[in-house]
Amino acid sequence: MKQTKRRQLSKKITGNAKKFGLLLGLFSTVIIMVMGGRLFQIAGVKTVNAHDLSAATRLTFMQKSTVPATRGQILSSTGSVLADNSTVYDMYAVLDKKQKIKGKPDYVTDPKKTAEALAPILDADQDDLYKQLSSDRMQVELGTKAKNLSVDQYNKIKELKLTGIKFTAQPARYYPNNRMASHLIGLTNSIANNVGQKTLNGVLGIEAFKNTALRGKDGLTTSLGSEVEDAKKNQVKNGANLTLTIDDKLQATLENRMDVLFAGTEAKSAAAYVMEAKTGKIVAATQRPNFDPNTQDGLSDAWENQLNQAAFEPGSTMKTFTLASAIQEKKWHPDNTYKSGTLDINGQKVVDSFGQNEGVLTYRQAFERSSNVGFAKTEQALGAKTWKSYLEKFHFLKKTGIELPNEQSGSMSFDQPIDQANTSYGQAIRVTPAQLLQGYSAFANKGQMIKPYLVSKVSDPTTGKTISTTKTEKVGKPVSEATASEVLKSMEGVVNADDGTAKAYSMEDVGYQVAAKTGTAQIAEKGKYLEGLNNAIHSVMAMVPGDNPRYIMYIAVRQPKKWPDANIQISLNKVFRPVMLQALNDQDAPVKSQTKTVQLPDVRGKSIEDAEKAMTDAGMRVSTIGSSGKVSAQSLKGGQTVVKGQLVLLTAKGTVKVPDFTGWTKNEVLGWVYLTGVKMELSGSGYAEKQSVKGGSQTIGHKKMSVTFKEKE
């Protein structure tokens, strides 16, 4: 009975198993058929849920690479290139003897001869190079001398065909005029993007402030084999070109004159700025010490832009603002008198720098002779609250917005009566030259204050089309037209009066009336003012012509050690007069003929003879670095409009010979030095007169040369 039940149960299980197996097989068949159909669809139609599988497959194998944008140029107001793009090379040596190309050595085979050949080009120690090239390492870099090599150095080394000597190229910024206006133009460094490619980034000056516009936007290229596809939205957008307000010829004159002033006084620092009174354009500006953006010589962690970063106590150039406020408030009575010398304010003293024995003076004389006591009393007549309101109207303690990074707003001590009095003659208040230039513009423009600026326009690098222009910006009207006119007359008195402090700046002999105010500011350190004229900031703010100014010029020298002239203002005038005469004469001249400018030819790829002829025919001066092959580069970019008579440096292969530098400016010589890598000692200012190595000599063999400059009579 039990066995019968077991057999029946076994038959039932077997039947169920067969049914389950049948269902499983049927289900599997359906799945396989569905999957097969899907695979057939994919193979035949190549789409899934509206997605193109062919495109997806191709994208999987595509490579994406960043196309770096070309950084925009920085140009002067005349179209000369102030900052351009270049390439520098880092050199290294392969020492691994396993490295071969088609069975031939691709490593340094003769360390001694290689070191001997490289030493003069790199200006490096031959024994040191030989030691490095003889090491047992696989590969070596050759120190700082082998980094940032110029195109000329690179070409010279390539011509030697030294085995195992390799190069890596990277983008660089080239500043043709070296130190000229370097504090404004600024500096870049090289940084790696997200895929390791090097690109340029602004870190100082306009290069930093306008970095976004100059840098442009990198593109993205995708490729499959030899096929390249560029999506429009990912196309590279090169950086824009910037045209500055700087007139390069006026700038060159200012630089030369400041070299003489700075060397003659051995001052701690110096600065000078020229601004168009009606527009706010800064047409020339420089400072000392400065730096070379190509080599970074002179650059330190303590470096700052004096135009907008170095807030300082300006001294008596502030008296003009006190004067204007008093005139506007009808508190100025020029014929009234006061006792000069010393003024006691709550036990603290205001002292006149010209001494204690001048007795009773008029307030007109207080301005012309720069009396601290006279202006402390003027501030008291105004009242602290009213005087402070005028400081605000003239936008002191407020940034100007000039196109430079890290602008300072200045500061002021104003709580105590002595502090309030001190600010009336430029102590206890710290301002920037940009703020002073902006404030003085009110007197030149019938009471209307104008913002200073440096960037004239932004343009497309490909089409040349103007993207944007900077317009003159009115930023306030602190005083009336009548007040501004009276201020100018008072400033003329500082120049014309027999005992006026700005008498040295008279231009009456050439038909111009100058309006000016001088300044001598004590320097505070550790809470105390230093004593002596060697521990002061000596300055002048001058406007020409006095009755309706075209230009405003500010010059300041900090802590001079030497006095090359009887009066420091005479030394400052040796900068002011030639620069101002040049600016005025350029503006007084007839409208420039179109024949004075030319579209510069692009001579790259031409023979040296043809390239030089093309430049000469265009009215340019030309000098070639190299003696054979075709021209590979030119210092001024082809296609741009430039002033005739400028020097163009061409680069080719072969032996480099020393040109006859006679008549070259210092900036032109420095441009040649940068491209050749030759060591050069420069002395004097003006135009090249003498050189230690005769023109036509080969540069190889001369480790150092010298050129002497002299001003034209």
Salt bridges, closest charged atoms under 4 A:
ASP106 OD1 - LYS166 NZ 2.76
ASP123 OD2 - LYS145 NZ 3.87
GLU141 OE1 - LYS147 NZ 3.37
ASP152 OD2 - LYS156 NZ 3.36
GLU207 OE1 - ARG71 NE 3.04
GLU207 OE2 - ARG173 NE 2.81
GLU227 OE2 - ARG58 NH2 3.13
GLU229 OE2 - ARG58 NH2 2.96
GLU255 OE1 - ARG288 NH2 2.89
ASP259 OD1 - ARG288 NH2 2.94
ASP259 OD2 - LYS666 NZ 3.62
GLU266 OE2 - LYS562 NZ 3.00
ASP297 OD2 - ARG179 NH2 2.52
GLU313 OE2 - ARG430 NH1 2.98
ASP335 OD1 - ARG364 NH1 2.56
GLU358 OE1 - ARG369 NH2 2.81
GLU473 OE1 - LYS451 NZ 3.71
ASP498 OD1 - LYS503 NZ 3.95
ASP499 OD2 - ARG369 NE 3.91
ASP509 OD2 - ARG577 NH2 2.55
ASP565 OD1 - LYS574 NZ 2.79
ASP588 OD1 - ARG550 NH1 2.54
ASP602 OD2 - ARG604 NH2 2.81
ASP617 OD2 - LYS613 NZ 2.83
GLU668 OE2 - ARG621 NH1 2.85
GLU681 OE1 - LYS704 NZ 3.82
GLU711 OE1 - ARG257 NH2 3.89
